[in-house]
């Protein structure tokens, strides 16, 4: 299995291409990527959790999250984004490397937004080990 940093470096190249794969198709989801990063961190003996950045009133006020790497490329942003965090670091392949959680939203969206806890380590473990039916 690739290490967390190897996975992030590989995914960074794909994700900065508007989340499209080599065939030009949208096959990725921030939630699934966050879980994959968390599984790798867990295999390295760490205790990941999933956090979310959400603009809850996005439908009412047309506020959207626009990642810096996509400004000028995308017309519409996101209402919510999920990332994996561990020991004060945010692991988002879009940025290509772990960054301090306190700096994440400013680096990613050029806005000071809260990172809300979505899944604790224990809940993450149950989520990551769930089997499909």
Phi and psi in degrees as GROMACS dihedral restraints (atoms count N, CA, C in turn):
[ dihedral_restraints ]
;  ai    aj    ak    al  type     phi  dphi    fc
    3     4     5     6     1   -61.8    20    10
    4     5     6     7     1   150.6    20    10
    6     7     8     9     1   -71.3    20    10
    7     8     9    10     1   168.9    20    10
    9    10    11    12     1   -57.7    20    10
   10    11    12    13     1   -47.1    20    10
   12    13    14    15     1   -67.5    20    10
   13    14    15    16     1   -35.5    20    10
   15    16    17    18     1   -65.3    20    10
   16    17    18    19     1   -43.8    20    10
   18    19    20    21     1   -61.0    20    10
   19    20    21    22     1   -45.8    20    10
   21    22    23    24     1   -62.1    20    10
   22    23    24    25     1   -41.2    20    10
   24    25    26    27     1   -64.4    20    10
   25    26    27    28     1   -42.1    20    10
   27    28    29    30     1   -66.3    20    10
   28    29    30    31     1   -46.4    20    10
   30    31    32    33     1   -68.7    20    10
   31    32    33    34     1   -30.5    20    10
   33    34    35    36     1   -55.8    20    10
   34    35    36    37     1   -43.7    20    10
   36    37    38    39     1   -62.5    20    10
   37    38    39    40     1   -37.9    20    10
   39    40    41    42     1   -75.4    20    10
   40    41    42    43     1   -43.3    20    10
   42    43    44    45     1   -71.6    20    10
   43    44    45    46     1   -31.9    20    10
   45    46    47    48     1   -71.6    20    10
   46    47    48    49     1    -8.8    20    10
   48    49    50    51     1   -92.1    20    10
   49    50    51    52     1    47.6    20    10
   51    52    53    54     1    60.9    20    10
   52    53    54    55     1    30.4    20    10
   54    55    56    57     1    67.2    20    10
   55    56    57    58     1    18.1    20    10
   57    58    59    60     1   -97.7    20    10
   58    59    60    61     1   151.0    20    10
   60    61    62    63     1   -87.7    20    10
   61    62    63    64     1  -174.0    20    10
   63    64    65    66     1   -60.8    20    10
   64    65    66    67     1   -25.2    20    10
   66    67    68    69     1   -87.5    20    10
   67    68    69    70     1     1.0    20    10
   69    70    71    72     1    82.8    20    10
   70    71    72    73     1    11.3    20    10
   72    73    74    75     1   -98.7    20    10
   73    74    75    76     1   147.7    20    10
   75    76    77    78     1   -83.7    20    10
   76    77    78    79     1   106.6    20    10
   78    79    80    81     1  -121.5    20    10
   79    80    81    82     1     0.0    20    10
   81    82    83    84     1  -109.1    20    10
   82    83    84    85     1   156.9    20    10
   84    85    86    87     1  -141.0    20    10
   85    86    87    88     1   134.8    20    10
   87    88    89    90     1   -59.5    20    10
   88    89    90    91     1   -35.8    20    10
   90    91    92    93     1   -64.5    20    10
   91    92    93    94     1   -43.9    20    10
   93    94    95    96     1   -68.1    20    10
   94    95    96    97     1   -37.1    20    10
   96    97    98    99     1   -65.2    20    10
   97    98    99   100     1   -42.3    20    10
   99   100   101   102     1   -60.6    20    10
  100   101   102   103     1   -40.8    20    10
  102   103   104   105     1   -65.3    20    10
  103   104   105   106     1   -42.5    20    10
  105   106   107   108     1   -62.6    20    10
  106   107   108   109     1   -42.8    20    10
  108   109   110   111     1   -61.3    20    10
  109   110   111   112     1   -43.9    20    10
  111   112   113   114     1   -61.1    20    10
  112   113   114   115     1   -40.6    20    10
  114   115   116   117     1   -60.8    20    10
  115   116   117   118     1   -41.0    20    10
  117   118   119   120     1   -67.6    20    10
  118   119   120   121     1   -42.1    20    10
  120   121   122   123     1   -62.5    20    10
  121   122   123   124     1   -41.4    20    10
  123   124   125   126     1   -61.3    20    10
  124   125   126   127     1   -40.5    20    10
  126   127   128   129     1   -67.5    20    10
  127   128   129   130     1   -18.0    20    10
  129   130   131   132     1   -94.4    20    10
  130   131   132   133     1    11.5    20    10
  132   133   134   135     1    81.5    20    10
  133   134   135   136     1    19.2    20    10
  135   136   137   138     1  -103.7    20    10
  136   137   138   139     1   172.7    20    10
  138   139   140   141     1  -121.7    20    10
  139   140   141   142     1    80.6    20    10
  141   142   143   144     1   -74.7    20    10
  142   143   144   145     1   158.9    20    10
  144   145   146   147     1  -140.7    20    10
  145   146   147   148     1   158.7    20    10
  147   148   149   150     1  -104.4    20    10
  148   149   150   151     1   132.0    20    10
  150   151   152   153     1  -122.6    20    10
  151   152   153   154     1   157.3    20    10
  153   154   155   156     1  -128.3    20    10
  154   155   156   157     1   145.1    20    10
  156   157   158   159     1  -113.7    20    10
  157   158   159   160     1   114.8    20    10
  159   160   161   162     1  -129.4    20    10
  160   161   162   163     1   141.6    20    10
  162   163   164   165     1  -106.7    20    10
  163   164   165   166     1    91.1    20    10
  165   166   167   168     1   -64.1    20    10
  166   167   168   169     1   -28.1    20    10
  168   169   170   171     1   -97.7    20    10
  169   170   171   172     1    26.0    20    10
  171   172   173   174     1   -63.0    20    10
  172   173   174   175     1   -32.1    20    10
  174   175   176   177     1   -74.8    20    10
  175   176   177   178     1   -30.5    20    10
  177   178   179   180     1   -81.6    20    10
  178   179   180   181     1   -48.9    20    10
  180   181   182   183     1  -103.8    20    10
  181   182   183   184     1     5.7    20    10
  183   184   185   186     1    54.9    20    10
  184   185   186   187     1    37.2    20    10
  186   187   188   189     1   -87.8    20    10
  187   188   189   190     1   134.7    20    10
  189   190   191   192     1  -134.7    20    10
  190   191   192   193     1   151.0    20    10
  192   193   194   195     1   -86.1    20    10
  193   194   195   196     1   123.7    20    10
  195   196   197   198     1  -121.5    20    10
  196   197   198   199     1   107.9    20    10
  198   199   200   201     1   -59.3    20    10
  199   200   201   202     1   139.3    20    10
  201   202   203   204     1   -52.7    20    10
  202   203   204   205     1   -41.3    20    10
  204   205   206   207     1   -65.4    20    10
  205   206   207   208     1   -17.1    20    10
  207   208   209   210     1  -106.6    20    10
  208   209   210   211     1    -1.3    20    10
  210   211   212   213     1   -61.0    20    10
  211   212   213   214     1   131.5    20    10
  213   214   215   216     1    86.6    20    10
  214   215   216   217     1   -13.4    20    10
  216   217   218   219     1  -102.2    20    10
  217   218   219   220     1   -33.6    20    10
  219   220   221   222     1  -111.3    20    10
  220   221   222   223     1   143.4    20    10
  222   223   224   225     1   -84.1    20    10
  223   224   225   226     1   -40.0    20    10
  225   226   227   228     1  -113.5    20    10
  226   227   228   229     1   143.7    20    10
  228   229   230   231     1   -98.2    20    10
  229   230   231   232     1  -158.7    20    10
  231   232   233   234     1  -110.4    20    10
  232   233   234   235     1   157.4    20    10
  234   235   236   237     1   -92.2    20    10
  235   236   237   238     1   -24.5    20    10
  237   238   239   240     1  -154.6    20    10
  238   239   240   241     1   151.6    20    10
  240   241   242   243     1  -144.0    20    10
  241   242   243   244     1   136.0    20    10
  243   244   245   246     1  -111.7    20    10
  244   245   246   247     1   139.0    20    10
  246   247   248   249     1  -140.2    20    10
  247   248   249   250     1   162.5    20    10
  249   250   251   252     1   -96.8    20    10
  250   251   252   253     1   136.8    20    10
  252   253   254   255     1  -129.0    20    10
  253   254   255   256     1   154.1    20    10
  255   256   257   258     1  -163.3    20    10
  256   257   258   259     1   131.8    20    10
  258   259   260   261     1    50.0    20    10
  259   260   261   262     1    43.7    20    10
  261   262   263   264     1    81.5    20    10
  262   263   264   265     1     4.0    20    10
  264   265   266   267     1  -112.4    20    10
  265   266   267   268     1   143.1    20    10
  267   268   269   270     1  -102.7    20    10
  268   269   270   271     1   127.3    20    10
  270   271   272   273     1  -109.2    20    10
  271   272   273   274     1    97.8    20    10
  273   274   275   276     1  -126.7    20    10
  274   275   276   277     1   115.0    20    10
  276   277   278   279     1   -57.5    20    10
  277   278   279   280     1   -22.9    20    10
  279   280   281   282     1   -59.8    20    10
  280   281   282   283     1   -33.5    20    10
  282   283   284   285     1   -85.2    20    10
  283   284   285   286     1   -18.6    20    10
  285   286   287   288     1    87.9    20    10
  286   287   288   289     1   -14.2    20    10
  288   289   290   291     1  -157.5    20    10
  289   290   291   292     1   157.1    20    10
  291   292   293   294     1   -65.2    20    10
  292   293   294   295     1   144.0    20    10
  294   295   296   297     1  -133.2    20    10
  295   296   297   298     1   160.7    20    10
  297   298   299   300     1   -60.3    20    10
  298   299   300   301     1   136.5    20    10
  300   301   302   303     1   -55.9    20    10
  301   302   303   304     1   -38.5    20    10
  303   304   305   306     1   -66.6    20    10
  304   305   306   307     1   -20.1    20    10
  306   307   308   309     1  -100.2    20    10
  307   308   309   310     1   -11.6    20    10
  309   310   311   312     1   -55.6    20    10
  310   311   312   313     1   -55.9    20    10
  312   313   314   315     1   -64.1    20    10
  313   314   315   316     1   -35.6    20    10
  315   316   317   318     1   -66.2    20    10
  316   317   318   319     1   -42.0    20    10
  318   319   320   321     1   -69.7    20    10
  319   320   321   322     1   -39.6    20    10
  321   322   323   324     1   -81.4    20    10
  322   323   324   325     1   -43.3    20    10
  324   325   326   327     1  -121.0    20    10
  325   326   327   328     1    -2.3    20    10
  327   328   329   330     1    56.5    20    10
  328   329   330   331     1    36.7    20    10
  330   331   332   333     1  -142.5    20    10
  331   332   333   334     1   148.9    20    10
  333   334   335   336     1   -91.8    20    10
  334   335   336   337     1    96.5    20    10
  336   337   338   339     1  -122.2    20    10
  337   338   339   340     1   153.3    20    10
  339   340   341   342     1   -78.2    20    10
  340   341   342   343     1   145.0    20    10
  342   343   344   345     1   -96.9    20    10
  343   344   345   346     1   109.0    20    10
  345   346   347   348     1   -93.0    20    10
  346   347   348   349     1   138.5    20    10
  348   349   350   351     1   -67.9    20    10
  349   350   351   352     1   124.1    20    10
  351   352   353   354     1  -105.4    20    10
  352   353   354   355     1   -43.4    20    10
  354   355   356   357     1  -137.7    20    10
  355   356   357   358     1   122.9    20    10
  357   358   359   360     1   -69.8    20    10
  358   359   360   361     1   173.8    20    10
  360   361   362   363     1   -57.3    20    10
  361   362   363   364     1   -47.1    20    10
  363   364   365   366     1   -62.1    20    10
  364   365   366   367     1   -44.1    20    10
  366   367   368   369     1   -67.3    20    10
  367   368   369   370     1   -36.7    20    10
  369   370   371   372     1   -60.5    20    10
  370   371   372   373     1   -44.2    20    10
  372   373   374   375     1   -59.5    20    10
  373   374   375   376     1   -43.9    20    10
  375   376   377   378     1   -64.7    20    10
  376   377   378   379     1   -43.0    20    10
  378   379   380   381     1   -62.2    20    10
  379   380   381   382     1   -47.6    20    10
  381   382   383   384     1   -67.6    20    10
  382   383   384   385     1   -26.7    20    10
  384   385   386   387     1   -98.9    20    10
  385   386   387   388     1     5.1    20    10
  387   388   389   390     1   -66.7    20    10
  388   389   390   391     1   140.3    20    10
  390   391   392   393     1   -98.1    20    10
  391   392   393   394     1   143.4    20    10
  393   394   395   396     1   -77.8    20    10
  394   395   396   397     1   148.9    20    10
